[in-house]
Amino acid sequence: MKDRADYIVEQVKAHHELFRDGLPMIASENIISPLARQMLISDFADRYAEGLPGARYYQGNEFVDKVELEVIELAKKLFEVPYADVRPISGTVANLGVLFALTKPGDTITVPNVSDGAHISTAKFGAVGVRGLQGVPYPWDRENMNLDIDGTIKVIKEAKPKLALFGRSVFLFPSPIKEFRDALDEVGAITWYDSAHVLGLIAGGRFQDPVREGADLITGSTHKTLPGPQHGIVLAEPKAKAMTEEKMLRKLNYGMFPGVLSNHHLHAMASLGISLAECIEFGKEYAGAIIDNAKALGQALYERDFDVLCPHLGFTESHTIAMDVKRHGGGTPLVEALEVAGIITNKNLLPWDPTDAAMNPSGIRLGTQELTRVGMGTSEMAEVAELFKRICIDKEDPLKVKPDVVALKSGFQKVHYCFHPDSEAYKYYELL
Ligand code: DSN
């Protein structure tokens, strides 16, 4: 069997080379810091700790408890909230826990549509469907890539949801949640904001402040603009008239454990603590650079004849830009050509695509958070846009473009905005 193990190691090595030499631009990914990475290979990876610190079902948790309490405090400090749960093992698990805590099968939830940029956990074929809920979609303003405010208020008043979910995976502009607070209170709904994509921008004070704008609770994954380990989080400051603060927090706590979790991946939780501390120190500067780069990339692509969405709004207020590439061949062939050159992106449904077009949509979604993380700035965004043009518009052979991708990336091999940026422990691509 040794040869089978060797085979796996070879594939991981090849994967490391792909990302060392390439331009990772998927809006939902990032790389963690050297110190956060070390937590992932600690003994925490081998242990169990069910329940809460001080009330566990296993022995041996003395130091796990200390870490968990500290990670909770860091999350509360960073997001200025009275309640944080750092146990969810992913964003989708955090969402499932909330659904388990606050709804019953048959309840109604209002949600964004997947083709308008929502995450699959809001769909009938995702977590919302698994919980047996009726999902009622919000109307969408395509021109401004945001919720239609009057239409959304109408939907809330008619549907009378138990929960109103905001937040998306194509998240160009802040969601106008404070406009909905009165309608939500009128029907007794709880406001839930899925912040996965923009968590690091919120932490850096550069996007919106959902809790102060009216959200009762926030969920998220912790590995996108917040450059932590693959994990999840729940943050809350309940104010809905639907139930008391104490009752909501008790339900959220039980929703996670024993609701949807057994063990909660202690190594990732410790790693998240490092990432939160780094974010408190460097998050503001990092979030600003991510958004500057996204706007610069949008502009540079637009000037090269790409149909970048929302030029009248400066393309984006987040890490993400979206392009309609139907005119240049469609999402699928272009992301495949980009990949051959070492530029990693994803095809994406746009609001005007038929819902069954997920495998061949009109759009490409791009994120600048990882290129920013390795130190790229606005001048590199122009170079990146030129590489896109050569492949997608000039139709140059991507294999001939690849050496220029490798050359650009060779100057950006270090993680920024973290403790110990020069650490030898950051042998990210030379682990094996
Ligand atoms: N699938 C992720 C994304 O790419 O947005 C979210 O979980």
Boltz pocket constraint, residues with backbone or C-beta under 6 A from the ligand:
constraints:
  - pocket:
      binder: B
      contacts: [[A, 27], [A, 28], [A, 91], [A, 119], [A, 169]]
      max_distance: 6.0
